[in-house]
Amino acid sequence: GRRASGERHGERGFTLVEMVVSMAISGILIALIFRTAFTMSSAFKMQMRSASVTETLRAVRETMLADIRQAGYMIPTGFRSAALGNPSQELAALQVVNDADGSGPDAIRVYFADGATVKPVIGVEPSSCDYVDVTSAAGIAVGDLLLLLNPSFTGHGALQSVRACMVKVTSILPTAGIDRIQFDTTGGGPFNSPGNSHCAPTIATTAAELPDTDASVQRVVARGYRIDPTRKDVSVLQVSRTGGLVPDDWEDLAIGVTSLQVATRFFEAGDTQDVDGDGDPEHDWYSSEAQEDPDPSGTRPNGAVPISLSLSVETRSPKP
């Protein structure tokens, strides 16, 4: 009989074995492609994590160092506060708390005056110690933390020492040509106290000098840095906008910061003990509680002056 017109000679399809082998080879190739793409994606993500950690470390160090470099501006001999420590003793403008929470990381507190808000004092009241008069309180608001400063200078005009205390503005009363900045106990705690004894020496000196005094009030810049002791699993660096003077005002600054370590070098005039073994007994590094102020260990000589600080910040390594 006759063949169908569409039939061709010498042609055949794939056998079942050939199809299985072909599909297996294709599957292997696809798997290799996906594996290569996954490896490249993982490497890219790892690189991005590393870059993020590096950027976090850089930003954290720059932020902290910017504050540390200004520590003590206009308060080189410290200040008195009713909120921390003994109101009759000066607090250092740069404070290190060694092993702050008992697990290793240190904490730092930094204080300095904001030179953009200088308000010369033209009147005080020594009996109550709860206000100062200035010609204009522009730039200062209720709730601000202020430093009341009374500097003394050498005969050559160099800053010699400063009587200083910290207060919180509770009200501003404008009158003709005078703004009265009040810092009483109504809403001023813990920075203000009855009679503000921590400010009595500064106000008494200012009252004796008026009308010719160099006393002023300036906003205080206060910062505290620590690793959150309650969230070790996420390693959170925190900042306090009051320098740690208010216990519950810590804010999260960065995640992944696992350690904060500080060492401080002091100038110790006339000292003969070479603590750090560098051959210079008058200049010693301390990385323990001996760098705190006051020194609870009694190791550091009296009158030692901090002259430099080493800051080490560690971040968490990225996980694959």
C-alpha positions, 0 to 999 in steps of 0.5 A: 500500500502507499505510505502516509504523505507526512512520514519521513525515512531515517528519523527517530525520537529520544529514547527514555534513557536518553531523556533521563540522562539529559534531564540529570545533566541539566539538573546538575548544571542548574544546581551548580548555577544556583550554588554559584549564585548563592555563594556570590550572594552570601559573599556580597552580604558578608561584605556588606555586613563587614562594611556596616560594622566598619562604618558603625565603628568609625561613626561611634569613635568619631562621635565619642572622640569629638566630645572627649576632645572638648571635655573640660572646656571652661571647667578645667578644674571641674564643677559641683553638682547636686545630682552626683557625688558630694555637692561640696566637691568638684567633679572631673569634667572627664570621668571614666568608670572602670568595668562599669557593670562588672562584665568588662566594658568601661563607661565615660562621662564628659562635660564642657561648656557651650561657648555659644551661649555665654550670658554675663552675670549682672546680679545674684542673691547669695542668701537663696542661691536660686537665681542669677540676673543677665541682660538677656537670656536669649538662647536659654530655655526652661529645662536647660542645664547651665554652668554658673562660672566664675573664672580667675585669670593670671596677670597675663590673662591666662585662665587659672581656675574656675569656680563652677556649678551645674543647675537646671533652669526652672523659670525665666522672668523678664523685666526691664533690661534684665532677665532673671534665670531661676534654678529653684527646687520646683521641677529642678531636681536632682540638679537643684537642691534647697539652698543650692549649697553646691553653688554657694561658693560661686555665687558668694564670689560673684556677689563680692565682685559685682559689678566688675565680675567675669562670672557668666552662665552657659549651657552645659554639654553633658554626655555619658557612654556605656554598653547597655548592661541589660541587653548583652545579646545585641550589644547596644551602645547607649548615650546619656544627654545628662552625662549619666546624672539622670539614671534613666535617660539612656538612649540607644546609639548603635547596635553591635558594639561589644566592648568599650575600653579606656586607658588614661595617662596622668601627669604626676609631678615629682612622682618616682614610681614608674607604674607603666614601666616606660621609664618616665615615673611622672607620666603613667598610664592607668587602665584599671579603677586607678583612672577613676576620679576619685581613685578608689584604689589609692594607687594614683598620687594625689594631684595627678592630672589627666593629659591623654586618653586611649579609647578602644571600641570593639564591634561584633563580627558579622555572621555568615 
